Amino acid sequence: MTFTRTFRRTSPRTVTARAARPAAAGSAVALAVAVALLAPTSPAYAASNAVPTYEVKINLTVAALDASHAPTSAVKSAFGITGSAKARSYSYYDTDALELDAEGWSVRLRHKSGSSFEETYKKRFPVANGDIDAALTTADAAGFDSGDTNYDAEVDWGYAKQTLSFSTEKSHSASGYSGTAMPTSTTGRTWLVNDIPGKLEDWRSAAWGKTTVQASRAHGPVTAKVYGGAWGASDDASIEVLPVVGAGGTGTEYVVELSFKTDSYADAADLHDDAIAVAEANGWLFHGDILKTQLILDRY
């Protein structure tokens, strides 16, 4: 929603001083106040909309995986994937009623092998009919604008859906945790509550976010393998293979996500179209958007 403010300027009056006698103290004060009130005022301008980066996310079917559940050599070759597998584990924190998710917030704790824990707080705004500018304006009205350097703006561009997100990240020492080991739900929640950013803490009302995170639990953990590379206009290509529990609570399903990061809308559009075309031609394309956050919140 865009708000337009109209500022009215009052034309300054010309005051002719009399030389008869000096003004009394009270008169001088009154004159100063009058002049201040009559002086033109400078309008206050809101910060402009944020400028997002882009991440194209296309899901592939299990036909893109070999018997060990790694991307096939043909898939790697087609999308410029050259790196070996790197593991990372993560959980999303929310209440059983998913109150954070209902407000467009996600809170994630992630651990990459050999790294500190990453605490990510993200606010999502839907993009309707590809109108990214409208979503950015809505975010601006909610306090997420170009002046807030604590949050990174990004458009996630899936098969048929776009989402604008603003995320801020903090870290926590992984001392005492080997590999991608995760803390208990209670410990992770304590870290996330202690580091909660102000925008989330007071999102709906004073301390609403903090109270909600305090009542949350870990949904997960899940452990994925990520393969990196470069393709087309993106030097940050990857395939994530994520095993998740089946919808019925048993068995394992594999989510395969092909992604590319870029700063350019034009490059993102080309990557999106080209990746879909290549995946479709080879029988690897999943015709839809799998939202990993929602999947993990629902199944764990």
N, C-alpha and C positions, 0 to 999 in steps of 0.2 A: 504494500500500500504506500502511495506517495503522498506526502503532505507538503502543500505549498504555503509558505508564510508570506504575507504581504507586510512590509515595513513602511510606516508612514513617517516622513520627515517633516518637521515643523520649520518653516522658513524663519531664520533668525531676524529679530527686530533690530533696528538701529536705535541705540540709546545715546542721546545727546547729554553730555555732562554739563552741569551748571557750575560756573566758577564763583558763585556768590560765597559759599562757605563749605567747609569739609563736611562730609556726611557723618552722622552719628554712628556709633558702633553698630547699633541694631539695624540702622538703614543699610549699612555696608554689607552686613550679613544677608539681609533680605535681597539686596541687589545681586550678590554673588549667587544665591540660590536661584534667582530668576534667570540669570544669564546661563547657569548650568542646565536649567530645564529647557531653555530655548535653543541650546546648542544642538546641532545635528548629531544624530547617533549612528554608529556603524552597525549594520545588521550582522548577526551571528550566523555563520554558515555551517551546516552539518557536513560531516565527512562524506566523501563520495563512496559509491559502491566499491566493494572489494574486487580485486582482479584475481580470478581463480586459475589454478593449473588444472590439468585434465588427466584422468586415468580411465582408459578404455578397459572394460572387463567383459570378456566373452567366455561363456561356459562351453566346455567340450564334453562329449559323451565318453563313456569308459572305453569306447573304441579307440580312443587316443592313447590308451595305456597298454603296456605289455603285461606279461604274466606276473611280474613283480610289482605291478601297480605304479610303474614309472612311465613317463612319456616315451612313446616309441621313438626310434631313431628318425623315422619319417616325419613325425610331428616336430621334433627338435630341429631338424633341418629346415622344415617349412617356415618356422617362425624364429629362426636365429638363436635358438637356445643352445648354449655351449657349456654352461656351468654345471658343476656336479651338485647333487642334492644337499641342501642345508635345512636342518630341522628347526622348527620353532613351535612353541606351545603357547596357547592362550586361553583365557576365559573371559566371558562377559559377565559383568555384575549387574543384577537387577533384582527387584522383588519378585515373589511368585506371581503377582498380578501384573508384572512387567510395566510398572508405573513410569520408569524412566523412558522406556521405549515408546510409550503412549505420548510422551511429550517430545519425541524426536531426538532424545539423547541416548547415546551408548557410552558405556564405561568399560574399557578393556584393559586387562593386565596381560602382557605378552613377554615371553622369555625366549630370546634367540641364543643358541649355543655360544658360550664364551662372552656374552654381553650382559649388561645390567638389565634389570626389569624395565619394561616400558609401560608407563601408565598413560593411557590415551583417553581423553574426554572429547566426545564429538557430538555436535548438534547438526541435525539433518533438516534440509528444506526441500520439499518436492519441486521438481521442474515440470511444469505442465506444458504439453505440446511443444517441447523444445525451446520454450521461452526462458532462457537462462537469465536474461536481464531482469525479467519480472521477479524471478526467485531471488536474485541479488538485492533487488529493491526491498523485497519482503524481509530479507535478512538484515538489511541496513536499518529498517524500522525497529528491528528487535535488538539492535546494538552491535551487530556484526558488520563492520564497515572497514574501509581501507585504513582508518586510523588505529584500528586494534591490531597491533603487531604480535599479540600473544597467540593469535589463531591463524592457521593456514586455511585458505579457501580452496576447495577442490570440487570439480564436477566429476562424479563417477558416471561413466557412459557405458551402459550395458547394451545388451542385444536390442531391447525395445524401450528401455527406461533410462532416464537421467535423474540424478539426485545431486543437489548441492550440499556440501558439508563444510563445517568449520571445526577444526580440531586443534587441540593443544596437547602437548606431550610433556610428561615429567618422567624422571627416572628414579629407580630405587636400587640400592646395592644388591648384587646377587651373591654376596659373600655367604658361604655355607651351602649354596645350591649348585650342584654340578649339572652339566649338560643343559637340558631345557626344563629341569625340574621346576615345579610350581609350588607356591606356598599353600597352606591350608586356606580354606575359604575365609575363615575368621581373620587370619593374618593378612591376606590380600586385601580384605575389606578395610582393615585398619589403615593400611598404607594409603588406599584410595580416599578414605575419609580425610585423613590428615593433609593430603595434597589437593583436595578439591578446589577447582578454580571458582572465582567469585561469581561468574555468570551462571554456573550450574548451582552453586550453593543457594542462591536467592532467586532461582528461576521463576517459580510461581508466586512465591511469597518468601518472607525472611526465613532463611534456614530450611526451606522446603527440600532443596536438593541434598543438603547434608543429612537431613533426617531420613530421606529416602535411601541414600546410599548406605546409611547405617543399618537400615532394615533389609539390605540386599543380601544376596548370596552368589556364589560362583556358579555360573552356567558353563559347564565344562569340567576339567580342561580338555582341549583337543590338541593333537599334535600333527602338524602338517610338514610336508617336504616341499621345498621351493627350489626351482631350477631357473637360473638367470641367463640373460643374454641381451642381444640388441637386434632390432628388426625395423626396417623401413626408417621412418622419421623418429623413432624412439631408440635411445641408447639405454633404456631401462625396461627391457622386456622380461617377463617371467611367466612360469607356469607353476601354480600351487596345486598340489594334490592333497586333499583333506579327507581323511576317513572319518565318517560320523556314524553314530549308532542309527540303526534303521528306524523308520517311523513308528514301528510297533514296539520299540524298546529293545529289540534283539537284532543280531546281525550287523553287518557293516555296509555302508554305502560310500561311494567315492565321489567327491565333488572335485571337478577339474576346472580350474579358472585360469584362463590366458589373459594377461594384462600388459598394458603399455602405458608409460607415463610420458607426458609432454607438456610444455608450457603454452602450446599453440592450439587454438580452436581448430584451425584449418588442418593441422597435422593430425589432431585427434579424430577429425571427421574422416580423413583418408585412412588412418589406421583402423578405425571402426569398420569401414566398408571393405577394406582389403582383407582384414582378418576374417570377417564373415564369409567373404567370397572363397577364400582359400579353404577354410574349415568346411564349408558346404560342399565344395568340389571334391573333397576327400572323404566325405561321410563322417566327419568328426563333430559337426556343429550341433549343439543343444539349442533347440528353438525356444528360447525363453530366458528369463533372468532368475538365477538362484541367489537369493540374498543370504549370505553366510551368517550374518549377525542374527537374522530372524530364525534361521534354521537351528542355530546353536541354542538360542534362547528357548525355542519351543521344545527341543529334544533332550535338554540336559537340566 
